[in-house]
Amino acid sequence: MISIRLPDGSQRQFDTPVTVAQVALSIGSGLAKSALAGKINGCLVDTSYLIANDADLAIVTDKDADALEIIRHSTAHLLAHAVKELFPDAQVTIGPVIDNGFFYDFSYKRPFTPDDLAAIERKMVELAKKDEPVTRKVLPRDEAVAYFKSIGESYKAEIIESIPQDQDVSLYTEGDFTDLCRGPHVPSTGKLKVFKLMKLAGAYWRGDSKNEMLQRIYGTAWVKKDEQEAYLHMLEEAEKRDHRKLGRALDLFHFQDEAPGLIFWHPKGWTVWQQVEQYMRKVYQDNGYQEVKAPQILDRSLWEKSGHWENYKENMFTTESENRSYALKPMNCPGHVQIFRSDLRSYRDLPLRYGEFGQCHRNEPSGSLHGMMRVRGFTQDDGHIFCTDDQILDECVAYTALLQKVYADFGFKEIIYKVATRPEKRVGADDSWDKAENALIESLKRSGCQYEISPGEGAFYGPKIEYTLKDAIGRAWQCGTMQVDFSMPVRLGAEYVAEDNTRKIPVMLHRAILGSLERFIGMLIENHAGALPLWLAPEQVIVLNISDAQAEYAQIVVQDLKRQGFRVRADLRNEKITYKIREHSVQKVPYIIVVGDKERDGNTVAVRARGNIDLGVMSINELVNRLSIVIDSKA
């Protein structure tokens, strides 16, 4: 007798092994019809999976969180099926699920075109409507290799050959198309109803530029049509908000091929940078941080001691001088340890908080570079807290509260909290990792934060809390971190004198609120669609004259506002006032001041706020008060 326990606590008994689909049918025909997969003892399986022993079972339908990944993975296979139908000579390679969709890479004799993409999508719709069963079979590795070689799929054969010889592999078939996959998949293609192919791109086989350039087709798939429509609308909004386009349009910065992954800041853009940095500098000062500055280049021996040379070398820029090897720092922590250990520290000095606007360089692959969001040179609002074991919890709780305030000031209200636990490739003992992970989890509980666990996503030297922001159009951006590190202080010889006069190793907390300032400014630009709040705007006020008769008065207004600390200039060009207003509105200047004869004679100004809002005529003092209130409120 096999006992199946269901999520509601009920049990069903079966005399013989039974499939997930059969269990669903025993509950009801409606559930059997809507079943996409099963979850047995926490593991996702196909509806055809045979249950031979007692188990906990949940039937996965399109109402469950697990459904979307199954649908997207199955749709990637539907894409490959359609491509093989239309282009039999194409070879399939890999097709994983990604954020908001999937992709599949193909090898083909000519580039696919937009017309091909449309034809492939139509074929996918046709195949889905056939509602063909998706079946699974398991083969020994070598037999699977032979099968894919026999049908000319050399890439699939190569993938399987990299699997240990004693392992079996699973294949999924729909119609006359068979693909390699772990699964699970939907039970039939008819379950795939809402999808769209998005774009074409190039991708090297196995991500290596020495290999063949493949053709990548991106797609998206959803449970419901309105979810897909909302996603496509979000993409349209994201296109309008693209920081690269706005950076050029608003004259903030640019990129060029001679400096891949690096930014040329223009005066307006650098003004924004300075506002962000000065704000964060005050956060340091108000919260007990001492600002420091460590060298850009450090000897290889230090990176070996810290563990970076072994675990991170492929991401580091290296150089040599006088027969010594050096690396540009990819992060600031080893330098801060050197500052800590430059003097004898006491337990009375702890917690000791260092902060640095540290410029780092990482050798990111050229294909992964993306405007300001993924660069090779960046500056972190980096901080490190040296403390005792007993101080970890209080420091983490205080940090989360500080981070929440900072994000709110920049206009981000929604935060997602994740605890990233130990990766397979790491340094340090397991008991230290246990202590570090438990401290992070407990700190979020005390802060009243709901959190998720990201298994294996921690840094090689310690687990971390990842703080992810939601922007104005619902996109998620991972920004801040808090990492508990028991290993690096040991490796780099950091010590303090304890209360009993013994030497002890401090705990090192790695923390950044904004992360990369470049990336965060890119996020700000996109979140606000270039219309930065008054306190961050590179130009806060523009003063326009109607004719030359008000030019002198316009300059007096400008100087008066500058003395009050505002970023303001005059536009005295001999152009129509409507033209000048429209031009500065396009530049998203928060306040446009117009002065004519009436304003000059009355020592007043006519004020327009961004969005073509007419605030009427007011005195300079009234304008100053208004601007000051808006800036202080960070509105």
PyMOL commands that set and color helices and strands:
alter all, ss='L'
color gray80, all
select helices_A, chain A and resi 20-27+29-34+67-86+114-129+141-150+154-161+189-191+205-207+225-241+243-249+267-286+300-306+308-315+333-340+347-349+366-368+389-409+430-446+488-491+517-527+548-563+577-586+597-602+620-633
alter helices_A, ss='H'
color red, helices_A
select strands_A, chain A and resi 2-5+11-14+18-19+37-40+43-45+50-51+55-60+91-92+97-98+101-107+134-140+168-174+177-180+194-204+213-222+253-254+264-265+289-291+297-299+318-321+324-328+345-346+352-361+377-387+415-420+451-454+464-470+476-485+496-497+503-504+507-516+541-545+568-571+591-595+604-609+613-619
alter strands_A, ss='S'
color yellow, strands_A
deselect
rebuild
show_as cartoon
